[in-house]
């Protein structure tokens, strides 16, 4: 499945980046911690990814710039394909 970020928000006070993925508005979903401070939100019924939250975004962005993080963790895969 192709993932498309439809909306995002950044809170500088808490240093959190919140993403809506493949949906136009927030919805109830389970949050799965995939790495320290990175949470993927999946629709309860379908298991499809509907969002993500990155706590400590500044640190994460620096890791991406240094090439230490190349892709979102495997937990982004839909249920049953891992």
Backbone bond lengths (Angstrom), bond angles and torsions (degrees), N, CA, C in turn:
res aa  C-N    CA-C-N  psi(-1)  N-CA   C-N-CA  omega(-1)  CA-C   N-CA-C  phi
1 X - - - 1.449 - - 1.518 109.41 -
2 X 1.296 115.87 142.13 1.454 121.99 176.77 1.525 108.74 -87.69
3 X 1.323 116.46 134.75 1.460 121.24 179.48 1.518 109.38 -102.52
4 X 1.327 115.79 131.56 1.453 120.84 178.92 1.524 108.88 -126.74
5 X 1.332 116.18 123.36 1.461 120.71 176.11 1.517 107.14 -76.22
6 X 1.327 116.58 117.62 1.460 121.58 -177.30 1.527 111.76 -94.02
7 X 1.325 115.92 -27.38 1.463 120.41 -178.88 1.518 108.08 -159.67
8 X 1.312 115.57 153.45 1.458 119.47 176.53 1.514 109.36 -149.23
9 X 1.309 113.68 157.23 1.455 120.84 176.76 1.516 109.48 -145.34
10 X 1.316 115.81 142.47 1.461 120.72 178.93 1.514 108.70 -124.62
11 X 1.322 116.06 130.65 1.460 122.43 176.89 1.527 107.35 -108.72
12 X 1.346 118.02 104.59 1.460 119.80 -177.18 1.529 113.69 -65.01
13 X 1.328 116.78 -28.75 1.462 119.30 -179.40 1.525 111.36 -65.66
14 X 1.335 116.75 -44.28 1.466 120.15 179.54 1.526 111.92 -94.19
15 X 1.340 117.44 -7.60 1.466 124.11 -178.44 1.533 110.75 56.14
16 X 1.347 115.17 49.89 1.458 121.51 179.74 1.521 110.61 -121.58
17 X 1.323 115.70 134.59 1.454 122.59 174.31 1.516 107.51 -107.35
18 X 1.331 116.34 126.42 1.460 122.15 -178.48 1.521 108.40 -116.41
19 X 1.325 117.68 126.59 1.459 123.07 -176.67 1.518 111.21 -117.86
20 X 1.317 117.18 139.41 1.465 122.49 167.48 1.520 106.00 -101.78
21 X 1.314 116.75 126.17 1.460 121.79 -175.61 1.523 109.17 -120.80
22 X 1.324 115.37 120.76 1.472 123.35 177.92 1.524 113.89 62.67
23 X 1.318 118.75 15.35 1.467 122.96 175.00 1.528 107.88 -138.52
24 X 1.340 115.15 156.52 1.459 119.56 -177.18 1.519 114.34 -95.72
25 X 1.339 116.97 -15.05 1.458 119.67 178.73 1.527 108.70 -146.98
26 X 1.330 116.72 155.11 1.468 119.82 179.68 1.523 111.18 -58.39
27 X 1.309 115.57 147.35 1.457 120.40 177.43 1.519 109.72 -144.15
28 X 1.321 114.95 161.07 1.462 119.68 178.36 1.521 108.94 -61.78
29 X 1.318 116.18 134.19 1.461 120.95 -177.60 1.518 109.29 -160.50
30 X 1.328 115.40 159.17 1.457 119.21 174.41 1.521 108.69 -85.63
31 X 1.321 116.61 141.87 1.460 121.92 177.85 1.517 108.82 -103.66
32 X 1.318 115.44 130.54 1.458 121.66 -179.11 1.522 107.87 -120.99
33 X 1.327 116.32 120.60 1.468 119.40 177.28 1.514 107.83 -75.54
34 X 1.327 116.13 121.51 1.459 120.75 -177.18 1.520 112.45 -102.05
35 X 1.295 115.75 -23.23 1.453 123.01 -179.12 1.515 105.36 -159.59
36 X 1.290 117.28 170.85 1.459 119.91 -179.22 1.524 110.08 -58.10
37 X 1.325 116.54 110.21 1.450 121.74 176.20 1.513 115.68 84.19
38 X 1.325 118.85 2.92 1.462 121.64 178.92 1.523 108.49 -114.70
39 X 1.323 114.91 122.16 1.463 121.52 -178.21 1.523 109.36 -121.29
40 X 1.305 116.45 134.53 1.459 122.56 175.15 1.518 106.98 -107.01
41 X 1.331 116.20 134.34 1.461 120.37 178.10 1.522 109.04 -104.63
42 X 1.348 115.15 129.78 1.463 121.44 -179.18 1.522 109.67 -120.73
43 X 1.329 115.36 141.70 1.454 121.98 174.71 1.528 108.55 -59.55
44 X 1.330 116.42 134.31 1.463 120.44 -177.97 1.521 112.60 -59.79
45 X 1.323 117.02 -43.15 1.469 120.62 -173.90 1.528 112.62 -79.48
46 X 1.329 117.03 -49.51 1.466 120.09 -173.08 1.521 113.97 -91.72
47 X 1.333 116.98 -22.41 1.461 120.50 -176.53 1.517 113.33 79.98
48 X 1.332 117.20 1.02 1.457 119.82 -179.33 1.522 111.04 -74.44
49 X 1.320 115.41 146.41 1.456 121.91 179.06 1.519 109.09 -68.79
50 X 1.352 116.39 128.87 1.462 121.68 179.03 1.526 112.35 -122.88
51 X 1.329 117.13 -3.23 1.460 118.99 179.37 1.509 111.99 179.93
52 X 1.315 114.15 175.04 1.460 121.16 177.24 1.524 108.29 -154.07
53 X 1.305 115.18 153.93 1.461 122.40 177.23 1.512 107.85 -132.82
54 X 1.332 116.30 130.71 1.469 121.01 177.43 1.518 107.16 -116.29
55 X 1.313 115.97 110.03 1.473 121.33 174.42 1.519 107.33 -88.06
56 X 1.308 116.86 137.73 1.466 119.78 -175.87 1.519 109.81 74.87
57 X 1.330 116.15 45.16 1.468 121.22 -173.91 1.524 112.72 -59.80
58 X 1.318 118.97 -40.65 1.481 120.21 -178.94 1.526 111.05 -58.19
59 X 1.317 116.65 -44.24 1.471 121.06 178.20 1.529 109.77 -63.01
60 X 1.328 116.17 -45.34 1.457 121.25 -179.93 1.527 111.03 -60.11
61 X 1.339 116.99 -44.71 1.464 121.28 -179.65 1.528 110.79 -61.52
62 X 1.323 117.08 -39.68 1.471 120.30 177.81 1.523 110.92 -64.58
63 X 1.334 117.11 -39.02 1.467 120.58 177.40 1.522 110.82 -63.41
64 X 1.319 117.01 -39.59 1.467 121.14 178.23 1.526 109.36 -64.11
65 X 1.328 117.29 -44.51 1.464 121.16 179.72 1.524 111.80 -60.33
66 X 1.321 117.18 -36.23 1.469 121.54 -179.83 1.528 112.11 -82.10
67 X 1.334 116.84 -3.42 1.462 120.24 179.92 1.510 113.80 80.15
68 X 1.319 117.10 14.58 1.466 120.74 -179.45 1.516 112.22 -80.42
69 X 1.329 116.81 -19.34 1.463 122.69 178.38 1.521 105.76 -126.18
70 X 1.332 117.14 118.74 1.459 119.04 -175.25 1.521 113.40 -104.77
71 X 1.329 118.00 -22.98 1.469 120.61 -178.36 1.515 108.19 -160.87
72 X 1.322 115.85 163.26 1.461 118.77 174.77 1.517 108.57 -65.65
73 X 1.301 116.79 149.74 1.462 121.17 -177.06 1.524 113.56 -58.42
74 X 1.320 114.75 163.26 1.461 121.04 -177.98 1.519 113.73 -57.92
75 X 1.313 117.60 -19.18 1.460 119.91 -179.16 1.519 112.38 -64.32
76 X 1.345 117.61 -12.29 1.454 119.41 175.32 1.527 111.61 -68.33
77 X 1.314 116.98 -20.57 1.454 119.38 -179.95 1.531 109.42 -62.63
78 X 1.297 114.70 147.93 1.460 119.22 178.43 1.520 108.91 -67.93
79 X 1.307 116.20 154.29 1.462 120.61 177.20 1.513 110.02 -56.32
80 X 1.321 115.39 138.97 1.457 120.63 176.65 1.506 114.90 89.52
81 X 1.353 118.80 -4.59 1.453 119.80 179.80 1.514 112.46 -110.11
82 X 1.311 116.40 -4.43 1.472 120.15 -177.52 1.513 110.92 -76.45
